[in-house]
């Protein structure tokens, strides 16, 4: 055991105290702190890249997949982007104090429901150092203390990032414990965090299916479930082929190591004969391997595209690679049935010029985001105008879809009277 329960609980207690002070910060104080954090990160670029290189070298030696190493890697340009994301969060409206609804009841009581911080937000996540900064920044802006438990594979990077951000907070007079890295690199420290009910208000797991299931099933702290991304692109009978090709390739190949990359292609039989030859040529050029049904394999072979017969494992897969599962369907209803069976509830896209097909698709899928003639890659807090996101929720309670500042708040009812008593 590399850390005991009391060490983790001590972090949570200090976060609880910090959360109390964060509730009282003004927007000006929080925005200034975010900009200073961004400046400190940029100034520390060389040391951050050096710390990250330790993690990357270890991951490479351990044979970690290129997609995961891509997520793990920090470069000067990526650090600049991470800093810019903090500056963008500083420009966003402060959700705290926003009146969700307000009204006066017949007896004259004035009732307002206002946004308030959740309190202590715990993040459990895999090899993505950018999440360390995104989570800290969004938590600070929304008045929450952040307890960060990244994976052991990014330990050097995360320690360096958190040290820089804590120094920035101290420089502007904000308690450093507003941002903490949970001690420990084994699963024991994760378990201690998951059971810190009463000290931690909510946990947000972000990573692969195994991590998310472990947190959801083993936590006594409330969990906001972020989901894996088995996203589908459906090319309808009335699709514009050029448009469909652009969307398909962008959805699949623009960046494979993210949860909003497409993993499955469904094509209506009525357009397959004209669409598939063009699609296979484009996928071949992009280096995509097709795991398909008989029709897809035949089209792939004719175009010289690497292919294999699809199995249930392929329909369920989140590949994190230039692989795609693909099949021809007889109807939109069959596409919907396939999505209902295999989707992770993240993002589905339809390419069609038919308004009725688009409406039926939106009504028929049960996912956090639905794209009409747009890439699945747009399911992202930044693309939605939220600034940096804390994750993408695939559950239905509290938050669903990209989670920005508003999703890191709860509400309080403020009731104002004038000597009112209840008879």
C-alpha positions as CSV (number, residue, x, y, z in Angstrom):
1,X,0.0,0.0,0.0
2,X,1.6,3.3,-1.1
3,X,-0.8,5.5,0.9
4,X,-3.2,5.0,3.7
5,X,-6.9,6.0,4.0
6,X,-6.2,8.8,6.4
7,X,-3.9,10.6,4.0
8,X,-6.6,10.7,1.4
9,X,-9.3,11.7,3.8
10,X,-7.0,14.5,5.1
11,X,-6.9,15.9,1.5
12,X,-10.6,15.7,1.4
13,X,-11.0,17.6,4.7
14,X,-8.7,20.3,3.5
15,X,-10.6,20.5,0.2
16,X,-13.8,20.9,2.3
17,X,-12.3,23.9,4.1
18,X,-11.1,25.4,0.8
19,X,-14.6,25.0,-0.7
20,X,-16.0,27.1,2.0
21,X,-13.7,30.0,1.1
22,X,-14.2,29.5,-2.7
23,X,-17.9,30.1,-2.3
24,X,-17.2,33.6,-1.2
25,X,-14.9,34.6,-4.1
26,X,-16.1,37.2,-6.6
27,X,-16.0,36.6,-10.3
28,X,-13.2,39.1,-10.6
29,X,-11.1,37.2,-8.1
30,X,-11.7,33.8,-9.8
31,X,-11.1,35.2,-13.3
32,X,-7.8,36.8,-12.3
33,X,-6.7,33.6,-10.7
34,X,-7.4,31.6,-13.9
35,X,-5.4,34.1,-16.0
36,X,-2.5,33.9,-13.6
37,X,-2.7,30.1,-13.6
38,X,-2.5,30.2,-17.4
39,X,0.5,32.5,-17.3
40,X,2.3,30.3,-14.8
41,X,1.7,27.2,-16.9
42,X,3.2,28.9,-20.0
43,X,6.2,30.1,-18.0
44,X,6.8,26.6,-16.7
45,X,6.6,25.0,-20.2
46,X,10.1,23.6,-20.1
47,X,9.8,22.0,-16.7
48,X,6.3,20.6,-17.6
49,X,7.6,19.0,-20.8
50,X,10.5,17.6,-18.9
51,X,8.2,16.0,-16.3
52,X,5.9,14.7,-19.0
53,X,8.8,13.1,-20.8
54,X,9.3,10.8,-17.8
55,X,5.7,9.6,-18.2
56,X,6.0,9.2,-21.9
57,X,9.2,7.2,-21.7
58,X,7.7,4.9,-19.1
59,X,4.5,4.4,-21.2
60,X,6.6,3.7,-24.3
61,X,8.7,1.1,-22.5
62,X,5.6,-0.5,-21.1
63,X,4.2,-1.0,-24.7
64,X,1.2,1.4,-24.1
65,X,-0.8,2.0,-27.3
66,X,0.1,5.0,-29.5
67,X,-3.4,6.4,-29.0
68,X,-2.9,6.5,-25.2
69,X,0.6,7.9,-25.5
70,X,-0.9,10.7,-27.7
71,X,-3.3,11.5,-24.9
72,X,-0.5,11.5,-22.4
73,X,2.0,13.7,-24.3
74,X,2.5,17.4,-23.5
75,X,4.2,19.6,-26.0
76,X,4.8,23.4,-25.8
77,X,1.9,24.0,-28.2
78,X,-0.4,21.7,-26.2
79,X,0.6,23.5,-23.0
80,X,-0.2,26.8,-24.7
81,X,-3.6,25.4,-25.7
82,X,-4.3,24.3,-22.2
83,X,-3.4,27.8,-20.9
84,X,-5.6,29.3,-23.5
85,X,-8.5,27.1,-22.3
86,X,-8.1,28.6,-18.8
87,X,-8.2,32.1,-20.3
88,X,-11.4,31.2,-22.2
89,X,-13.0,29.9,-19.0
90,X,-12.1,33.3,-17.4
91,X,-14.1,35.0,-20.1
92,X,-17.2,32.9,-19.6
93,X,-20.1,34.1,-17.4
94,X,-19.9,33.1,-13.8
95,X,-22.8,30.7,-13.1
96,X,-22.7,31.2,-9.3
97,X,-25.7,33.3,-8.2
98,X,-27.6,32.9,-11.5
99,X,-31.3,32.9,-10.8
100,X,-32.7,29.7,-12.4
101,X,-36.2,30.8,-11.6
102,X,-37.8,33.3,-9.4
103,X,-41.4,34.1,-8.5
104,X,-43.7,35.4,-5.8
105,X,-46.3,33.1,-4.2
106,X,-49.8,34.3,-3.3
107,X,-48.9,35.0,0.4
108,X,-46.1,37.4,-0.7
109,X,-43.1,35.2,-0.2
110,X,-40.4,35.8,-2.8
111,X,-38.8,32.6,-4.0
112,X,-35.6,32.4,-6.0
113,X,-33.7,29.3,-7.1
114,X,-30.0,30.2,-7.5
115,X,-26.9,28.3,-8.7
116,X,-24.4,27.5,-6.0
117,X,-21.2,25.4,-6.1
118,X,-21.3,21.6,-5.6
119,X,-18.5,21.9,-3.0
120,X,-15.7,19.3,-3.4
121,X,-15.5,17.7,-6.8
122,X,-13.3,14.6,-7.2
123,X,-12.0,13.7,-10.6
124,X,-10.7,10.1,-11.3
125,X,-9.2,10.0,-14.8
126,X,-6.7,8.2,-17.0
127,X,-3.6,9.4,-19.0
128,X,-4.7,12.9,-20.0
129,X,-2.7,15.6,-18.2
130,X,-4.9,18.3,-19.9
131,X,-7.8,17.0,-17.7
132,X,-5.8,18.0,-14.7
133,X,-5.9,21.7,-15.7
134,X,-9.4,21.6,-17.2
135,X,-10.8,20.2,-14.1
136,X,-9.0,22.6,-11.8
137,X,-10.0,25.6,-13.9
138,X,-13.6,24.7,-14.3
139,X,-13.9,23.8,-10.6
140,X,-12.3,27.1,-9.5
141,X,-14.6,29.2,-11.8
142,X,-17.7,27.4,-10.5
143,X,-16.5,27.8,-6.9
144,X,-15.6,24.2,-6.2
145,X,-12.5,22.6,-4.7
146,X,-10.9,20.0,-7.0
147,X,-9.5,16.7,-5.8
148,X,-7.6,15.2,-8.8
149,X,-6.7,11.6,-9.0
150,X,-5.0,10.9,-12.4
151,X,-3.6,7.6,-13.5
152,X,-0.1,6.5,-12.4
153,X,1.0,6.7,-16.0
154,X,0.7,10.5,-15.8
155,X,1.9,10.9,-12.3
156,X,5.0,13.1,-13.0
157,X,3.0,15.3,-15.4
158,X,0.1,15.8,-13.0
159,X,2.4,16.5,-10.0
160,X,4.2,19.2,-12.0
161,X,0.9,20.7,-13.3
162,X,-0.7,20.8,-9.9
163,X,2.4,22.4,-8.3
164,X,2.4,25.1,-10.8
165,X,-1.3,25.8,-10.4
166,X,-1.1,25.8,-6.6
167,X,1.8,28.3,-6.8
168,X,-0.4,30.5,-9.0
169,X,-3.3,30.4,-6.5
170,X,-1.0,31.3,-3.6
171,X,0.3,34.3,-5.6
172,X,-3.2,35.8,-5.8
173,X,-4.2,35.0,-2.2
174,X,-6.5,32.0,-2.9
175,X,-6.0,28.9,-0.7
176,X,-3.8,26.4,-2.4
177,X,-6.0,23.5,-1.3
178,X,-8.6,24.6,-3.8
179,X,-6.6,22.3,-6.2
180,X,-5.1,19.1,-4.8
181,X,-3.6,15.9,-6.3
182,X,-4.8,13.0,-4.4
183,X,-1.8,11.0,-3.0
184,X,-1.0,7.5,-4.2
185,X,-0.6,5.7,-7.5
186,X,-2.3,2.4,-6.6
187,X,-6.0,1.5,-6.7
188,X,-6.1,1.7,-2.9
189,X,-6.1,5.5,-3.0
190,X,-8.9,5.5,-5.6
191,X,-11.0,3.3,-3.3
192,X,-10.4,5.7,-0.4
193,X,-11.5,8.6,-2.5
194,X,-14.6,6.7,-3.7
195,X,-15.7,6.1,-0.2
196,X,-15.1,9.6,1.3
197,X,-18.8,10.2,1.5
198,X,-19.6,13.4,3.5
199,X,-16.2,14.9,2.5
200,X,-16.5,14.7,-1.3
201,X,-19.7,15.9,-2.8
202,X,-19.4,14.3,-6.2
203,X,-17.0,12.1,-8.2
204,X,-16.6,12.3,-12.0
205,X,-14.7,9.4,-13.6
206,X,-13.2,10.1,-17.0
207,X,-11.6,7.4,-19.0
208,X,-12.2,3.9,-20.4
209,X,-15.2,1.6,-19.7
210,X,-13.3,-0.3,-17.0
211,X,-12.5,2.8,-15.0
212,X,-16.0,4.2,-15.3
213,X,-17.6,0.9,-14.2
214,X,-15.3,0.6,-11.3
215,X,-16.2,4.0,-10.0
216,X,-19.9,3.8,-10.6
217,X,-20.2,0.4,-9.0
218,X,-17.8,0.9,-6.1
219,X,-18.4,4.4,-5.0
220,X,-20.4,5.6,-2.0
221,X,-19.9,9.2,-3.1
222,X,-22.5,10.3,-5.7
223,X,-21.1,9.9,-9.3
224,X,-21.7,11.7,-12.5
225,X,-21.1,9.0,-15.1
226,X,-19.1,10.0,-18.1
227,X,-19.3,7.5,-20.9
228,X,-17.2,5.7,-23.4
229,X,-17.7,6.8,-27.0
230,X,-19.1,4.1,-29.3
231,X,-20.4,6.7,-31.7
232,X,-22.2,6.0,-34.9
233,X,-22.4,7.7,-38.3
234,X,-25.5,6.7,-40.3
235,X,-25.6,7.6,-44.0
236,X,-29.2,7.8,-45.0
237,X,-30.7,6.9,-48.4
238,X,-31.1,10.6,-49.1
239,X,-27.6,11.7,-48.1
240,X,-25.3,13.9,-50.2
241,X,-22.4,11.7,-50.9
242,X,-19.6,14.3,-50.9
243,X,-21.0,15.7,-47.6
244,X,-21.2,12.2,-46.1
245,X,-17.6,11.4,-47.0
246,X,-16.3,14.6,-45.4
247,X,-18.2,13.9,-42.2
248,X,-17.3,10.2,-42.1
249,X,-13.6,10.8,-42.4
250,X,-13.5,13.7,-40.0
251,X,-15.6,11.8,-37.5
252,X,-13.3,8.7,-37.7
253,X,-9.8,9.9,-38.5
254,X,-9.4,13.6,-37.4
255,X,-8.3,12.3,-34.0
256,X,-8.8,8.7,-33.0
257,X,-7.9,8.9,-29.3
258,X,-11.0,10.8,-28.3
259,X,-14.4,9.7,-27.1
260,X,-16.3,11.6,-29.8
261,X,-14.5,9.8,-32.7
262,X,-16.9,7.6,-34.7
263,X,-16.5,3.9,-34.3
264,X,-19.3,2.5,-36.4
265,X,-20.6,3.3,-39.9
266,X,-24.1,2.4,-41.0
267,X,-25.1,2.8,-44.7
268,X,-28.6,2.6,-46.1
269,X,-28.8,-0.1,-48.8
270,X,-30.4,2.2,-51.3
271,X,-27.3,4.4,-51.4
272,X,-24.7,1.7,-50.8
273,X,-23.8,1.0,-54.4
274,X,-22.9,4.6,-55.2
275,X,-21.6,5.6,-51.7
276,X,-19.3,2.6,-50.8
277,X,-16.8,2.8,-53.6
278,X,-16.2,6.5,-52.9
279,X,-16.2,5.9,-49.1
280,X,-13.8,3.0,-49.3
281,X,-11.3,5.0,-51.4
282,X,-11.4,7.8,-48.9
283,X,-11.1,5.5,-45.9
284,X,-8.2,3.7,-47.6
285,X,-6.4,7.0,-48.1
286,X,-7.0,7.8,-44.5
287,X,-5.5,4.5,-43.4
288,X,-8.7,3.1,-42.0
289,X,-9.3,-0.6,-41.5
290,X,-12.9,-1.8,-42.0
291,X,-14.5,-4.5,-39.8
292,X,-17.6,-5.1,-41.7
293,X,-20.5,-7.3,-42.8
294,X,-20.3,-9.1,-46.2
295,X,-21.3,-6.0,-48.2
296,X,-18.7,-3.8,-46.5
297,X,-16.0,-6.4,-46.8
298,X,-16.7,-6.9,-50.5
299,X,-16.5,-3.1,-51.1
300,X,-13.3,-2.8,-49.0
301,X,-11.6,-5.7,-50.9
302,X,-12.5,-4.1,-54.2
303,X,-10.8,-0.9,-53.1
304,X,-7.8,-2.6,-51.5
305,X,-8.8,-1.4,-48.1
306,X,-7.7,-3.6,-45.1
307,X,-10.7,-5.4,-43.8
308,X,-12.0,-8.2,-41.5
309,X,-15.4,-9.7,-40.6
310,X,-17.1,-7.8,-37.9
311,X,-18.0,-9.6,-34.6
312,X,-20.0,-8.5,-31.6
313,X,-16.8,-7.2,-30.1
314,X,-16.4,-4.9,-33.1
315,X,-20.0,-3.5,-32.8
316,X,-19.3,-2.8,-29.1
317,X,-15.7,-1.5,-29.6
318,X,-14.3,1.9,-28.8
319,X,-11.2,1.4,-30.9
320,X,-9.0,4.4,-30.2
321,X,-7.4,3.6,-33.6
322,X,-8.0,3.8,-37.3
323,X,-10.5,1.0,-37.2
324,X,-14.2,1.2,-37.9
325,X,-17.0,-1.3,-37.7
326,X,-19.4,-1.0,-40.7
327,X,-22.5,-2.6,-42.1
328,X,-25.3,-2.0,-44.6
329,X,-28.8,-1.6,-43.2
330,X,-32.1,-2.0,-45.1
331,X,-33.8,1.0,-43.4
332,X,-33.5,3.9,-41.0
333,X,-35.4,1.7,-38.5
334,X,-32.7,-1.0,-38.8
335,X,-30.0,1.6,-38.2
336,X,-31.9,2.8,-35.1
337,X,-32.2,-0.8,-33.9
338,X,-28.5,-1.3,-34.3
339,X,-27.7,1.9,-32.5
340,X,-30.1,1.0,-29.6
341,X,-28.3,-2.4,-29.3
342,X,-24.7,-1.2,-29.4
343,X,-24.4,2.5,-28.6
344,X,-22.8,3.8,-25.5
345,X,-25.3,6.8,-25.5
346,X,-22.6,9.3,-26.4
347,X,-23.1,10.7,-29.9
348,X,-24.8,9.6,-33.1
349,X,-24.8,11.3,-36.5
350,X,-27.1,11.1,-39.5
351,X,-26.2,12.4,-42.9
352,X,-29.3,13.1,-44.9
353,X,-31.1,15.7,-47.0
354,X,-34.5,14.4,-45.8
355,X,-36.0,16.4,-43.0
356,X,-38.4,13.6,-42.1
357,X,-35.5,11.2,-41.8
358,X,-33.6,13.6,-39.6
359,X,-36.6,14.1,-37.4
360,X,-37.1,10.3,-37.1
361,X,-33.4,9.8,-36.3
362,X,-33.5,12.4,-33.5
363,X,-36.6,11.0,-32.1
364,X,-35.3,7.4,-32.3
365,X,-31.9,7.6,-30.7
366,X,-31.3,7.9,-27.0
367,X,-27.9,9.5,-26.7
368,X,-26.4,12.6,-25.1
369,X,-25.9,14.3,-28.5
370,X,-27.3,13.9,-32.0
371,X,-25.7,15.4,-35.1
372,X,-27.5,16.1,-38.3
373,X,-25.1,16.6,-41.2
374,X,-22.2,17.3,-38.9
375,X,-19.2,15.4,-37.5
376,X,-19.4,13.5,-34.2
377,X,-16.3,15.4,-33.3
378,X,-18.4,18.4,-32.4
379,X,-19.6,16.8,-29.1
380,X,-17.2,18.9,-27.1
381,X,-17.5,21.6,-24.4
382,X,-15.3,24.0,-26.3
383,X,-17.2,23.5,-29.6
384,X,-20.5,24.0,-27.7
385,X,-19.3,27.3,-26.3
386,X,-18.9,26.0,-22.8
387,X,-15.1,26.6,-22.6
388,X,-13.0,23.6,-21.4
389,X,-15.2,20.7,-20.4
390,X,-15.1,18.5,-17.3
391,X,-16.3,15.5,-19.3
392,X,-19.2,14.2,-21.4
393,X,-21.9,12.7,-19.3
394,X,-23.9,9.8,-20.8
395,X,-26.3,9.5,-17.8
396,X,-29.6,11.2,-17.5
397,X,-29.6,12.6,-13.9
398,X,-28.1,16.0,-13.2
399,X,-26.1,16.4,-16.3
400,X,-26.0,15.0,-19.9
401,X,-23.6,15.7,-22.7
402,X,-20.6,18.1,-22.5
403,X,-20.3,19.3,-18.9
404,X,-19.3,22.9,-18.5
405,X,-19.6,25.4,-15.6
406,X,-23.4,25.1,-15.1
407,X,-23.1,21.3,-14.7
408,X,-20.7,21.8,-11.8
409,X,-23.3,23.6,-9.8
410,X,-26.4,22.7,-7.8
411,X,-29.0,25.1,-6.5
412,X,-30.3,26.7,-3.4
413,X,-33.8,28.1,-2.8
414,X,-33.6,31.6,-1.3
415,X,-37.0,32.6,0.3
416,X,-37.5,36.2,1.3
417,X,-40.4,37.2,3.5
418,X,-41.5,40.1,5.8
419,X,-42.3,38.4,9.1
420,X,-44.1,35.6,7.3
421,X,-45.2,32.6,9.5
422,X,-47.1,29.5,8.4
423,X,-50.6,29.1,9.8
